[in-house]
Amino acid sequence: MVRRLGLSVDNLELEGAIDDDALTTLDIERGLYDDAAVELRMVNWKDTTQFDLLATGTFGNAKMVEQGFAVEFRSQAHALNQPIGRIFQRNCDAKLGDSRCKAVVPTTNATVASVSGHVVNVTALAEADTFFALGKLVDAAGTPHKIKTQIGTRITLWEVPVVPIGVGTTVVLTPGCRQTFDVCKTKFNNAVNFQGFPYIPGNDTMSNYPIRGKDNYDGGSLFN
């Protein structure tokens, strides 16, 4: 394990075997233990009540490896790397449907017709092409999968599912949001809660300079 002074993140990759009924391969593959709180202890194996606490932190993304699992241990300094506060940008910085967005996000149930790698075909969809692009597909087991594109009834996921999605099962589709003002207004009718700044000047405006007779430099809006 690497330990550093200061606020840099200490990390360590841990590997272990699955030898407990409470720890299953399926739970690890579904990300159940991602970001879990962890304590690293040096333990007297003859008396486990005797131990020395070495570090506390969280797990990163756990994954299956040969004969067991591997996971990254992150120190508590990892929390200091997370963004805090508002981001002033043209696009929205809220998550679709959260307490800041407030949009009522519709869901659609669909039946899986076929699966090939990261492509899932469903029987029928009333929604237009790209409606579910960048959205989410939740399979019958409750595992979420990120959607890359959607054309008709053909849904392409970003990654091949670790646990195959069963043909004939029902999946739940959630639309995606490109976090632009136009999408917020037209797709979700939620412009009043848009958390971006669509009229903020871009870098081209910030680096521009006045030229006599070219524009009217009266301090008015750039978007009228």
N, C-alpha and C positions, 0 to 999 in steps of 0.2 A: 504493500500500500504506500502511495506517495503522500506525504504530509508536508504542507507548506505553511509558512507564516503569511500573514496578510489575508486578503479577501479572495484569492484565487481558489477555484473549486478543486478540492481533493477528490480523486475518483479511483476506483478499484473495480476490476472485473472479477466477479465471483462465479464459480462453477460448482454445481452440486448434482447429486443423484436424487431421483424421486423414489423415496422408500417409505412414504407415509400416505395413508389413504386420504388424508385431508388435503394433500398436494397432488393435483392431477395434471396431466399433460394438456388436457383441454382447457383448463383454467389459465395456464400459462400462455397458451396460444391465443386465447381471447383477450389477453392483456389485463387479467384480473389483478395481478400484482404490480402493474406499472405504477410508479409513484408511491408505492407503499412505504410507510414509516419503518425504519430499520435501526436496530442497535447491533453493533459489533462488539462481542465479548470474548475474552480469553477465559475459558472455563476449565475447572478441574473435572475431568470426565468421571472421576470416581465419586465426586460430590458436586453436582451441578449447581448447588446453592452457593458455592464458592466461585466467584468470577471477578474479573476486572473489566470495567466498561472502557473500551478503546475509542469508540466513536459512535455518533448518531447521525443519521441522514435519511435518504430515501433511495429507493430503487429507480433505475432508469427503465428502459424497455427490456423485458425479459424475453428470451427466445430459447427454442429447443435446439440442443446440439446432440452430438452422438453420445448415447448413454446417459443423458441428463439434460440440464438446462444451464444457461449462462445469463448473467444479469450484471449491469453496471451499478455500483454503489456510488452515490453522490453525497458529498458533505452538505451541511446546512448552508454553506456559502452559495450553493446553487440557486437558492431562492432570491439572492441579490441580483442574479442575472436576468430575472424576469421583468418585463416592462411594467411600469407603474404609472398611472395617470393617463391623461388624454393624449392622443396622437393627432396633431394638426396636419391633416392631409385631405386630398379631395375625396378619397374613398372612405367608406364607413369603417370604423375600427371595432364595432360591436359584433357579437356572434348572433347569427340568425335565431330569433326567438328568445333571446335572453332578456334580462330585466331592463336593459337599456334599449334594445331593439323593439320589444313589445309586440312584434308581429305575431299573429296567429298563423303558425306554420301548418299547412295542410299535409296530410299523409295519404298515400294510396296503397291499397293491397293489390298484389298481383301474384299470379301463379307461374312458377318456373316451368318453362317448356323445354329448355335445353341449357347445358353448361359446357363451355369449351375454354379451358384455361381461365383467363380473366374476363371472358365474355359471357354474359348471362342473357338469355332470351326469355321473355315472358310472353304469356298468351295474348294479352290485349292491354292497350293503354289509351285512354282518351286524351291525355295531355300531348301537347305539341312537342316536336323535336327540341332537344336541349333543355327542356323544362327541368329535368332531374340532373342535368350536368352539374358537377361539383357538389352534388347532394350526398345522400347516404342511403344505403340499402341494408336493412336489418333482416337476417335470415331467420328461419324457424327456430333456431337454437338461441336466438337473441344476440348473435354476433354482428356488430356493425361493420360495414365495408364502405369505403369511400368510392363514389362514382366519378369517373373521369369524363365520359361522354354518354349521351343517350340519343339515339336516332331511331325513331319509331319504337318498336318493342325490343330493340337491341341495346343492352346496357353494358358498357365497358368499365370495369373496375380498374383502379390504379394498381392493384396487386392481385395476384392469384390467391384465392382463399386457401388458408392453411388447412382448414376443415372443409371439405367439398360441400357445396350447396346442393341439396337434394332436388332432383327433378320431381315435379308434382307438388312440391311444398309451397307454402304461401310466404312471400316476402313483403316487407313494408318499405315503401319508397318515400323519401323526403326530398323535396326540391332543394336545389342549391342556390346560392346568392353570390353574384359577382361583386357585391358591395359598392355598386355605383348608384348615383342618385336616380338615374333612369330606371334601373332594375327595381329599386326600392319603391318607386312611384307606380310603375306600370304593372309589375309582376305581383307585388305584395300590397299595393295601395297603402303604403306606410311612410309616405314622404315626411309627414309631420314628425316622425321619430328618427329620421335619418341622422346618424351620428358622425357624418363626415362634413367637409367644408367644400362643396362643389365649386364655389366661386373664389376660392383662394388663388391668388396669382401663381402662375407656374414659373419655372426657372427662366423661361424665355422672357417673361415680363420683368423679372427681378434683374436680369442682366441687360435689359434694353436701355437705351439712352435717347433723349429727345432730339428730334431733327426738325428744324424750323420749317413750318408749312406742311408737315406730313400728317400730324394728328392734332386733335384739340386737347391740349393738356390743361383741362379745367378741374382736375381732381375728382371727376365724376366716375360712375361705374364703368367697368371695362366690358360689361355684359349687356348693356342697353342696346 
